[in-house]
Amino acid sequence: MGALVGCDDWSQYWPDSISFWDNHQVPTIGLNKSYDANGRWKEGQPHGSVWMLCFCQNGSDYYLTSVQQLMTVEEKPLDVHGTATPTIVDLEADGKWHLMVGCSTMLRCFGS
């Protein structure tokens, strides 16, 4: 038995590494403080990853047995923009499952 879990890392996105929640203050994002003179964003991008959690059952209890980060065919960690929201679907109704990973701004599909 397993579960797919989406994780996100916004540490490079916030200006000067200031989190949205630091000191309960409004962040400087969108207030022209993280853009250069040409209007380009100076900070990094948010990253999302997908992890497979594998469980085994012993009676009525479940135990986590392994955790693996999903990789691309190039054997690089699967990385999506922002918060990863993984879903498994059979897009073509042919019995082959596809991993779809979306976030608030995009959707990526990874073949079976």
C-alpha positions in Angstrom: 0.0 0.0 0.0 1.3 3.5 -0.8 0.5 7.1 -0.9 1.7 10.0 -3.1 2.5 13.2 -1.2 3.2 16.6 -2.7 5.7 18.9 -0.9 6.7 22.4 -1.5 9.8 24.6 -0.8 9.3 28.4 -1.1 12.6 29.3 0.7 14.2 30.8 -2.4 11.0 32.7 -3.4 10.6 35.2 -0.6 12.7 38.4 -0.7 15.8 38.3 1.5 14.5 34.9 2.8 11.7 36.6 4.6 8.7 34.3 5.0 5.1 35.5 4.6 4.5 34.7 8.3 7.7 36.3 9.8 6.7 38.7 12.6 3.1 38.7 11.3 4.1 41.4 8.8 3.0 41.9 5.2 5.8 40.6 3.0 7.6 42.9 0.5 6.4 40.7 -2.5 4.5 42.7 -5.1 5.6 46.0 -3.6 8.4 46.5 -6.1 11.0 45.5 -3.6 11.9 42.1 -5.2 12.1 43.3 -8.8 15.1 44.9 -10.5 15.1 48.1 -12.5 13.9 46.2 -15.6 11.0 44.6 -13.8 12.5 41.1 -13.5 11.9 39.1 -10.4 15.2 38.9 -8.3 14.4 36.0 -6.1 14.2 32.3 -6.8 11.2 30.1 -7.8 9.1 28.0 -5.5 9.7 24.2 -6.0 7.4 21.3 -5.6 8.3 17.6 -5.3 6.4 14.3 -5.2 7.2 11.5 -2.7 5.9 7.9 -2.6 5.3 6.6 0.9 5.1 2.8 1.2 3.3 1.1 4.0 2.9 -2.5 5.2 0.0 -3.8 7.3 0.4 -5.8 10.4 -3.0 -6.8 11.7 -5.0 -3.6 11.9 -1.9 -1.3 12.1 0.0 0.2 9.2 3.8 0.9 9.3 5.8 3.3 7.0 8.4 1.1 5.4 10.0 3.4 2.8 10.0 6.9 1.4 11.1 7.7 -2.2 11.2 11.0 -4.1 9.9 10.6 -7.6 12.4 11.1 -10.3 12.3 12.0 -14.0 13.4 9.6 -16.7 16.7 11.5 -16.6 17.0 10.4 -12.9 16.6 14.0 -11.6 14.2 14.8 -8.8 10.7 15.6 -10.2 10.4 19.4 -9.7 7.3 21.5 -10.4 6.6 25.1 -9.9 5.1 25.8 -6.5 3.0 23.3 -4.4 2.9 19.9 -6.0 -0.5 18.2 -6.0 -0.1 14.7 -7.4 -3.0 12.7 -8.9 -3.0 9.3 -10.7 -5.4 9.0 -13.6 -6.0 6.8 -16.6 -6.2 9.5 -19.2 -6.8 7.3 -22.3 -8.9 4.6 -20.6 -6.3 2.0 -21.7 -5.3 0.7 -18.3 -2.1 2.7 -18.2 -1.9 5.1 -15.3 -0.4 8.6 -15.7 0.9 10.9 -13.0 -0.5 14.4 -13.2 1.0 17.0 -10.9 -0.6 20.4 -10.7 -0.2 23.6 -8.7 -2.0 26.9 -8.8 -0.4 28.0 -12.0 0.2 24.9 -14.2 -0.4 21.2 -14.7 2.2 18.7 -15.8 1.5 15.2 -17.0 4.0 12.3 -16.8 3.3 9.3 -18.9 2.8 5.7 -17.7 
